């Protein structure tokens, strides 16, 4: 009896605690076969804001928005009266300076003869020489002022710097404008681009030179080739987006018109657009990123380094490190250790059977 009690009270091996459950998911494929879509507008590669180089009153506007113009064509005119008066004043000052120069030159030549005959002192001759040089400088300054006045009088005509289309008009005849104030925006002939705005989450996901596809709103289903030409280095302070330009291939230029609406398709991750929940990403030293991958054969987890793209609202693209058939811990990863055994469950809290556990379930 005592032996039976001993055997009944004897401390046998304690059963191993059950492996903790772990929510696991497989990487999802992004919608659109890994393609991101952004709305945009067809713009000219070279857009110039045209303005008068002097201020004044617009008396004539010769073109309107949407009109084609040629290089050198007059687009608008300012009232030239005030600038013409300034030019006449500069002309008069120049002529006066020329007269003073002629008199100073004659006096200098006369004093040069007198000093040779020792009829005037050397100091008097030097003073006359200095006056002659000063008159020369005054004449040169007056000539420069006259050139400036003439140039400003010519600036009353606003001319097109290149062939193109007037994209917009910001001033009207009768309006007083300041120097440098935009009057027209000229879209020069040549290359065409699609202007889009990338959100902050995608600002570093794409790079210059990356291929793109463009679909015009009025031609659905037809894709035009293009490449990313420019991405702004900083986000706009108000919209928090990166201004981006997508250049159209030369063969596609005949298919587009300025101002058309378009969609731009940009390829996502190189692994076919795999994404994971944000909660699956683990941060390590020096911002290294990893995920916990579960081996269904033994239920053990191991850390797998991954390369990710820009964060979305609840998903993050995974550029490399995992495959589409991997099972990744989606929550509670900060509590796990490498090699720890878990019970993988899906989002419906159903355990995922491992190949090793299948025969045991049949018995």
ABEGO torsion letter per residue (X at the ends): XAAAAAAAABBBBBBBBBBBBBBBBBBBBBBGGGBBBBBBBBBBABBBBBBBABBEBBABBABBBGBBBBBGBBABBBBAAAAAAAAAAAAAAAAAAAAAAAAAAAAAAAAAAAAAAGABBAAAAAAAAAAAAAAAAAAAAAAAAAAAAAAAAAAABBBBABBEBBABBABBBGBBBBBGBBABBBBBBEBBBBBBBBBAAAAAABBBGBBBBBBBAABBGBBBBBBBABBBABBBAAAGBBBBBBBBBAAAAAABBBGBBBBBBBBBBAAGGBBBBAAABBBBBGGBBBBBBBBAAAGBBBBBBBBBBBBBAABBBBABGBBAABBBBABGAAABBBGBBBBBBBAAGBBBBBAAAAAAAAX
